[in-house]
Amino acid sequence: MVPVCAAVSGKELTLTFNRDLAAIDSATARALRQLFLVEGAYHHGNPVTQSPNQVAVNGATVTLHLGTAIRPGDEVTVTYFGGNSLQDTDSTPIADFTTALTTTARD
């Protein structure tokens, strides 16, 4: 399972999956910061590769709180190296993925 869409609002990138994900505890949320890699933001005109400062899961969405903002319309590559860290509500692990997304403005 990979994200079906992404939305961005400043430093917050939301990935939406086609199924609900299992809730995570605070230790898993901290560990997930190291398991996502986001490419596509720019700082002073230079491309930035970053891991999120914070990760939250709610239903079918994963929200990544970033240190450098991503603008709507930017092409972004998100890589997840999590193994068993993220699971759907049936306890099926979300497989590692790399996906290129064009972000859209959040309504």
C-alpha positions, 0 to 999 in steps of 0.5 A: 500500500502506498499513498494515493495523494498528498497535501501540503500546508507550509511545513506539514505534508499529509499522505493519504492512504486508501485504507485506515492505518493502526494508531501509533504510540509516542515511541513509534511516532518518534521512531518513524521520524527516522524512517521517512525521507522527503525530497522536494523542498527548497531552502535559499534555492537549494534542494533539501532532503529531510526527515520529519521532525514529527509524525502523526497517524490519524485514520488513513492519513500520515502527517509529516511535520517538516523543518523546511516548507514544501510549496503546493505544486512542488514535485516531492519524493517520499521514501518510507523504510519502516518495515513493521512500524506502520500497519493498517488496521488489520495489522498488515505492515505497510511495505517500504515505498518510494513514491513521487507526488505532486503536492496540492494545496490543502482545502 
